[in-house]
């Protein structure tokens, strides 16, 4: 599994984007609002959301405190990088 820890400040908003791989988000601290397709969910500490690949979504930090969350995927494509020439 590939994981990444994120922390964002209050008021942070990520523009609509999508990933070519499935992604799971676990909120450790703070609150997030995620809009994926036509659905909006609010997540707090201990909540988890699974997003399928290629689903456009936005993320917004709610409240007056930072949010800390973990993103993860089982898809190695999330970290594969093209070969570089030396």
Secondary structure, DSSP 8 states (H G I E B T S, - for coil): -EEEEEEE-TT-EEEEE--SS-EEEEEEESEEEEEETTEEEEE-TT-EEEE-TT--EEEEEESSS-EEEEEEES-GGGT-------
